Amino acid sequence: MKIFAPFAGIVRYHVEEGEKVSAGDIIATVEATKLEAPVHTPGPGVVTQLRMEPFSDVVGGDELATIGEV
């Protein structure tokens, strides 16, 4: 499954590639001026790829991560 940025801002990751995650885990946060949105996983899996460098500028809809099957 692919995880996308909810809006433009700076992405901060809370996981590393290869890490197992459960449904609802926060894998990243997108921060904009006085606004912060946690990015949750919709289901369990393994973080197979972080698509952006940590603290990169992102636009809403940018792919942040790929979660593969356990």
C-alpha positions in Angstrom: 0.0 0.0 0.0 1.2 3.5 -0.7 1.0 6.3 1.8 0.6 9.9 0.6 1.1 13.4 2.1 -2.2 15.0 3.2 -1.0 18.6 2.4 2.1 20.6 1.6 4.7 20.9 4.3 7.8 19.2 5.7 7.8 15.4 6.3 9.3 13.9 9.4 9.5 10.1 9.6 8.9 8.0 12.7 9.9 4.7 11.2 12.7 3.2 9.2 12.7 0.9 6.2 12.2 -2.7 7.2 10.2 -1.8 10.3 7.0 -3.7 11.0 3.9 -1.5 11.5 0.3 -2.2 12.7 -2.9 -0.6 11.5 -3.1 3.0 12.9 0.6 3.4 13.6 2.0 6.9 12.9 4.7 6.5 10.4 5.3 10.2 9.6 4.2 13.7 10.4 3.7 16.5 7.8 4.3 19.9 9.3 3.3 23.3 7.9 3.0 26.7 9.6 1.2 26.1 12.9 -0.3 22.9 11.5 0.9 19.3 12.0 -0.8 16.1 10.7 0.2 12.6 11.7 0.2 10.1 8.8 -1.2 6.7 9.9 -0.9 3.3 8.3 -4.3 1.9 7.2 -3.2 -1.7 7.8 -0.4 -3.9 9.1 2.8 -4.5 7.1 6.5 -3.7 6.7 7.9 -0.4 5.6 9.5 -1.3 2.3 10.4 2.2 1.1 10.5 5.7 2.4 10.0 7.8 -0.7 11.3 11.2 0.5 14.4 12.3 2.4 13.6 13.1 6.1 12.7 16.8 6.5 12.0 17.3 2.8 9.4 19.6 1.4 6.3 17.8 0.1 3.2 18.7 -1.7 -0.2 17.2 -0.9 -0.5 13.9 -2.7 3.2 13.2 -2.8 4.0 9.5 -2.0 5.7 9.3 1.4 6.1 5.5 1.9 5.3 2.1 0.7 4.1 -0.6 3.1 4.4 -4.2 2.0 2.9 -7.4 3.3 4.3 -8.9 6.5 
